[in-house]
Amino acid sequence: MAEPTQKIKVGMVNMDTRTIFEAKHSVKQNGAVEIVPVRFARVATKKWEDFFPEWIDEEKWSPPSCPEIPLPSRMEEEYGDLDVIVVQVPCGARRRVGSRDVFRLQVNLVVANLAVAGGVDRTVYIVFVGSCGPMIEIFRCDDLLTHVGDFWVYKPDLRRLRQKVLMPVGSCKIAPLLLGETGKQVSMTQSRQLWNLNYSTNHQREAYVTVLHSSEDYVCGAIALAQSIIKSNSTKDLVLLHDKLITVKSVEGLRAAGWKTRLIERIRSPLAKKGSYNEYNYSKLRIWQLIDYDKLIFIDSDIIVLKNIDKLFTYPQLSASPNDKFLFNSGIIVLEPSLRTFDYLMSKIPRLDSYNGGDQGFLNEAFTWWHRLPTKLNYLKIFERSKNNEDNEIPSDVHTIHYLGWKPWMCYRDYDCNWDMKDRHIFASDSAHKIWWQVYGLFMPKELQQFCALSKEDDARIKKHRKRAKTANLQDGHWRIIVQDPRKDN
């Protein structure tokens, strides 16, 4: 029998010496297979928080630094022609908590870099050995070929995977592209590499998406959001998912505002209290079912867009702005729809806890590895300290404002009613409130303004807390304002 012209090269990652020896012995008589042990130094003394810090200086001209995750040396020369990669993948996760294990991340990144070392126009198969499988943040559910017991076989889309390995190792750096174009965060070469590899440059099925369920409290916000996106000269579709509790009249108004509406069934949050505001917040997971789109930007309906953010579609799943600790804020996230990913997330609902009982806590456990967007792309209206009579000014360069606390349409036009309660002063901002109502006045068609009427309940609430603020003589003095809002008492 003639010798094969080319051997199948099998790289072995994180395997012990005995396993490698047995593998070599088993293929010794087969000249068609070559076993290649992959060596790398294990990351040491680093914690997850080192790679996902709560705060970095986003304004520095030189990019912030990330700790190093050791990778195999001479990657292309030594391992660029691997056909198969077999890896013993560590789990590193505690029960009901997402895996934030640095060694697990390192092994997954080593495998990803090995897979793309020989270029993106070839085929590589990866066999993950272990009960927990790979990190879905790096290896897509859609690339899974088969799963039997502790064996997971993947055929990764190398173009997508290459984009992942070019991203920073954690939120210790701002994800490139958007800021990379000014040279602040990454080199122009890396920015071009990412742009050329970006899936959305070859596929134009992209959309903004939001979700309304359980009540109509956010219909006004969703209408204002749509108008603000349209006025930013966005070229993308607008998709709104809603349940049957959103009335026909409101759905018609949402469509008139620019949303393509779709009816969904709610998904209950298992850890939320019955009747709580976040009882059905897991309904957000339905956005992964929108497979007629290749890329989505989810955006909460209590956000308005002030500058075009279409470039966010160049980022991979999951990209978001920071919240606190090592967590991201789920008000704006970049994601890639997939029925397999949706099924995966649904299977994790009973297994993963949520620190806030809602979708944000759950998603942070499901996607522990994420890419950091600048805070100005999801500017949270929250202030750590609020002095009396301080306006809590909004910076001029923000792209969006995320209205935490009482929403502008739930207050009078004349002032932010978060000032009426001392414990809500962290959410109060005259400038942010003014900006929202300016957007409303400039862009909201008259026929849609009816959806922003003040409810009797909100009117009564405002009056009650204004009276309490007056009695307490709160020094910010907002309770002295003479209300001119025509929605009052109407």
N, C-alpha and C positions, 0 to 999 in steps of 0.2 A: 504494500500500500504506500502510495506516495505521501510525503510529508505535507501537511497543510501549509499553504503559502503565508498565512498570517495567524498568529495565535490570538486567542481571546484572553485579554489581560484583566485579571480580577484583583482590584485593590481591596485590602482588608484593613478596616479602621476600628480602633479601640478593641482589638481582639487580643486575648492573652497568647503567650508563646506556645502553649500546648495546642490551642485551636489552630494557629497558623501552621504548626508542624504537621498536624493531622490533615489539614487542607492540602499542603504541599505533597504529603505522602499519597493522598487519595488520587491526585492528578498526575503522579509521577510517571505512570505508564501512558498517559494521554498527552501527546505532544501538542495538542490543540489549545491547551489551557496553561496559563502562567499565573502563579500567585504572587502578588506584589504587596508586601507589608508596608503600610503607610505610617511613618513615624512623625510625631510632633510632641512638643513639650506641653504638658498639661498646665492650664492656667491656674495660678496659685495666688492666694492671699487677697483675692478680689471678691467683693460682694456685689449683688445685683444692683444695689443703690449706686455703686461706682459707675455703672454703665447707664443707669436711668436715674440721674439726679433730679431733685425737685426743681432746681433753678440753675440756669446758666446765663451768662451775660450775652444777650442776643445782639448787642450793639457794637461789640468789639470788631475791629476790622480784621484782626487775625482770628482764625477759627478756634473755638474752644477745643480742648484736647479730650480724647477718649483713652481709657486704659487699653493696653494692647492685649489682644487675644492671639496667642501663638498659633500659627498655621504651619503646615509642612513647608520646608525650604525647597527651593528649586521646583516649584509647583509644575510649571509647564514642561520643563525638561524631564523630570522624573515621573510625572503622573499625567501628562497631557494626553496620553493615548489609552487610558483605561476604558474598557468596554462595560465593565460591571463593577459596582462598588458594594461591598458587603460590610455593614457596620453594626456593632453591638451598641445600641442606643440607650443611654441612661435615662431613667425617668425623672428622678430628682424632685418629685412632687409629693406634697402631703395630701391627705384625703380632703376633698372639697375645696382645695385651693389650687389655682393654676401654678404651673411649674415656673419658678423663678430661680433656677439652678444654673450657675455660671458654666459649670462643666457640661451640662446638657446643651446649653447654647453653643459652647465651643465645638462640641462634636458635630452638631447640625451644621454649623458654619464651615467646618473643615470639609464635610461631605459636599456641601453646596459648591465650595471653591474647587474641589477636585472634579466635580461633574462638568464645570464650565472651563476648566483649565485648557482643554484642547479646542476651544471654540464653541460657538452656539449652533453651528450647522452640521451637527452629527447626532448620533443616538447613544445615550448612556442609560443603563438600567441600574437602579439602586435597590438593594435588599436591606431593609431595616430589621434587625433581630431584637426583640424585646416586647414586653407587654404593652408599652404605651405608644409605640410607633414614633414617627418623627414629629417635629413641631410644625403644625399646620400653617403657622405664620411664614414659614420658609418653603415648605413643600406642600403644594396645593392638593386639596382633596380630589380635584378633577384629574390629577396625574397618577392616582392610585390604580394599578392594574388588578391586583388581587391582594386579599388579606386572609391568611389562614393561620389561626393560632397566634403565635408570636412572630410570624413572618409577614412583612409588608413589602410588596414589590411595586416600585414606582418607575415610571418612564417620564421624567420631568421635561417640561417645556423649557429648554435651556435659555431661550431669549429672556423669558420672564425671570428665570433663576439668576441669570447674569445681572439683571437690574437689582435684584435683592442683595447680591454680594457687593455691589458698588455702593450700597447705602451704608451710612454709619452703623457701627456695631450696636448702638443704643441711642437713647435720647440725650446722651452727653454731647451730641452735635445736632445742629439743625439739619434736616434733610436737604440735600442739594437741589439744584435746578432753579427754584424761584429766586433764592438769594445768590445762587452761583453765578447768575448772569451778570451781577455787579462785581463779581470777584471777591465778595466778602467772606464766603463760607467755603467754597471749593474752587479748584482751578477750572478754567474754561474747558480744558481737555476732558476732565471728568464730567463736567456738565454736558458736553457734547456726547460723550459715551452713553450717559443715561438717557439723553434725548433720543439718540439713535436706536436704543434698545427698547424704548418705551412702547408698550403695547398699544397705547391710545393713538400713537402717530400713524398706525396702520389700520385702526378700527375707529370709526366715528360714532359708534353707538354709545353715547354718554348722556347722562342726565343728572339733574339735582332731584333729590327725593326727600319728602317729609312724610310724617305719619300723624294722623289725628284719630283718636279713639275715645270712647267712654263719655265724653262731654263735648260741648261746643265752645268751651272757654277759649280755645286757641284758633278759632276760625278767623277772627279778625287778624291775629298775628300771621297766619298762613297767607292771607290775602296780601298783607303788607310785605311779607317776605317775597312773594312772587313778583310783585310790582318792583321791588328793589333789585331783584336779580335781572329782570327784564331791562330796567333802566340802566343797569351797569353794562349794557350791550353784550350780554351773554348770548352765545349761539346754541346753547344746550337745551334739551327738553326739560320740562318740569313735570314731575310725577308725584302725585299725592295719594297715599294709601289711607283709607278710612273704613271704619266699621259702620254697622247699620244704625248706630245711635247718632250719626251725623245726618241731619234732616235733608230732604230733597232740596229744599230751598237753599240751604247752606252749600250743598254740593254744586248747585247751579251757580252760586256766587263764586265758589272756588274755581270752577271751570272758566267763568267770565274773567277771573283774575289771571288766568294763564295756565292753571294746573290741568294735567291729564289725570283724571281721578280713577281709582280702582278700589273695588270693594274687597275687604279682607275679613277673616275671622280673627278675633282677638286671641292673644296668648297670655295666659295668666302668669304673673310672677309668683312662684310658689312660696317665697319668703315674705311677701308683702301682706300686711294686715287687710282684712276684708273691708272694702269701702275706702281704702287709702288712695292717695293721689297716684301712687305708682303700682296699683294692683295689676294693671294690664300693660305695664311698660315693656314687657318682653315682646309685645306686638311689633316692636321695632325690628325684630329678627326677620320679619316678612320681607324686608328689603333685599335679602339675599336670594329671594325667589324671582326677582325681576331679571330673568336670564335673557330677555330680549335686549338687554344692555350689557356692554362689556365692562363698563366702569361707571360707578355712581359716586356722587358726593351726597351723603346724608347731611341734612341741615335742619336743626330744630326750628320750630315755628315761632319761637320767641327771639329770633335773630333777624337782623336786617343787614343787607349787603350794601356797603358804601362804595366799594371799588371792585372792579371785575376780578373774580377769583377762578376763572376758567383754567388757569395754568395748574391748578391743583389736580386736574385729571391726569397729569403726567406722573403723579406719585403712585406707588404700588399700595396694595392692601398690607397692613392697616396703617394709615397715616393720620395723625391727629395732633392737636395742641395739648400741652401739659395741663394737668389739673392740680394735684398735690401729691407729695411723696413720689412714687415711681409710676403714678397713674396718669392716664390721658382723660381728657374731657370728651364725652361722646356727642357733644352738640354739633360738631362738624367732623366727620370721618370720611376718608376715602376708602372705598371697598370694591371688591370684584364679585358680582353676583354669581352664585353657583348653587344648584340644588343639593349637591353633595355637601357643601359647606353648611347649608341650611340644616340638612339632616344631622350633620355632626353637632352643630350648636344645639339643636333640639335634644339630642341624646345626652348632652352635657348639663341640661337644666337641672335634673335631680342630683347631679354629682358635684356641681360647682356652686359655692356660696356667692352672695353679692353683698358687699359691705353696706350698700344703701338699700338693699331689697329690690332694686330696679335694674334696668338694662345696663347702665353705666358700670355698676359694680360687676355684673356678670361678664360683660364684654372685656373688662380688664383682666378677668381670670382666664377667659378663653383665648385672648390675644395678649400674652404677656410681653412679646417682642413687637415693638411698634416703632414708627418713624416720626420724629419730632417736627411738627410744623411750627412756625413762629407764632407767638401769642397774638400778634396783631391780626392773624388770620382767623382767630376765634377769641376776640377780646372779651373776657368775662367782666361784666359790670359788678365788680366786688372790690371793696377797698378795705385793707387790713385795719387802718386807723381812720377815724372820721372825727375831725374837730368841729366844734360848733360853728355854724355858718360857713363851713367849707363846702365848696361846690362839688368836690370830687370830679375834677375835670377829665374828660376823655381825650387822649392824645389825638393829634390831627392826622397821624399816618395809619390809623387802624383801617383794616379792610372790612371788618364786620363788627357789630356790637351784639353781644349775647346778654339779653336782659334778664338777669337773675333777680329774685325778689318779686314784688308786685309788678305786673306788666304795665306798660304805658297805657294801653287801652282799658285797663282796669282801674286807672286813676283819672283825675281830671286833667284836661289839657294844660292847665295853668301851672301845675307843679307835680313833682314825683311824690306820690303818697307814701313812699317808703320812709320819708322824713317824719311821718306821724308816729312812728314806733321806734323807740330808741334802739331796740335790738335789731332793727332793720336798717339802721343808718349805713351799715356796710354795703347795702345795695342801692343807696340813694345817690342820685347824680342829676343835678339840674341840666347839665349840658347834654347828657345822654338822653334824658327825657325830651329835651327840646329837639334833638336830632330826630328822634322817632316821629314826633308830630310834624316836623318839617317834611320828612319823607311822606308822611300821610297826606299833608296838605298839597305837596307838589305833584305826587304821583297817583294818589288814590282817586279813581273815577267816582263821580258823585253817586252813581247807581250802586257802588259797592260800599259806600260809607255807612249804609244802614247796618252792615254786619259788625260795625264797631260802636254800636249804641251801648250806653252804659246800662247795665242791668240794675233792677231795683235793689238786689242784694249787694252789689258793689257800691251803689250810691249810699245805702244805709251803712255799710262798713266804713266807707270813707268818713262819713259824718261822725260816726261813733269815735273813730280814732282821732279825728281832728279835735273833737271836744276833749278827749283825754289829753291830747298834746297841749291844748290851751290850759287845761286845769293844772297840768304838770309844768307849765310855762317853759317848755323846751326852748333852749336858747337859740336853736337854728332859726326859729321864728317863722317857719313856713305856714304854720297854722294861722298866721295873720293875713295871709294872701286872700284878697277878695276874688272869689271864683267867678270867671267869665265864661266858662265852658258851657255852651248851649245844651250839652248832654245832661247837665245837672238837673235834677227834678223832672226829667223828661223820659 
